[in-house]
C-alpha cells in the first residue's frame, strides 16, 4: 500500500497513463502500458493486465492520478 493518497477515482482504462498507481484485485499496481485494449500492470516482479473498461486510480492532493 502507498503511504499517502487522497482517495480513489474510477476512470476509463484509456485515460490511465504509464506510471499511475492503480488499484486492481485489492492491491496497488503501477500502470506500465495501455495498448491493444489491455492495461498492463506491474508490481515488483509480478506482471499482469486487465481488460476491464473502468479501473480505479489513486489520487494526489490536486485530484489528479497519483504517479509512482
N, C-alpha and C positions, 0 to 999 in steps of 0.2 A: 504494500500500500504506500501511497505517497504521503509525505508529511503534511503539506498544507494545500488545500484546494478550496474553491468556492462553489461547490456543488457540481452537479452534472446537468447535461442537456442532451436530449435526443435529437440527432441531426441525420440528414441523408448521408448515406455512405460516400457519395461523390464529393461531399464538402470536406471530408477528412483529409488533411494534408500530412505528408510524412513527418514523423516526429511528434505528432499529437498523442496524448495519452488517452486510451480508450478502455472502457470497462467492458469486458467480454467474459462470459461464464463466471461471474463473481470474482474476477481477478483484473489487475491492471496490466495492460499491454501497450506497447509502443507501435503505432502505425508505421509501416515501412514502405508500402506501395499501394496504389489503387489502380489496378488495371484488369482488363478482361472481365469486368463485372465482379471482381473479388477485391476485398480489402485484406491485404496481407499484414499480419501482426507478428511481433516477436517479443520475447521476454527472456532475457539471458540466452540460454542455448535452445529454448523451445521456440518453435515457429508454427504458425497456423494461419488460416484465412477464414473469412466469413463471407457468405453470400447474402446476409440479411440486408434489407434495404435501409433500415434505420438502426443506427448504433448510438451508444451513449458515450459522450466525451466529457472529460473533466474540464472545469472552467478555471481561469485565473481570476485575479482581482478586478480586471477590466471587463469580464464577461465573455472573453474570447477563449478559444480552445487552449488548454494548457499543453505546452510543448516540453519535451524532455531535453 
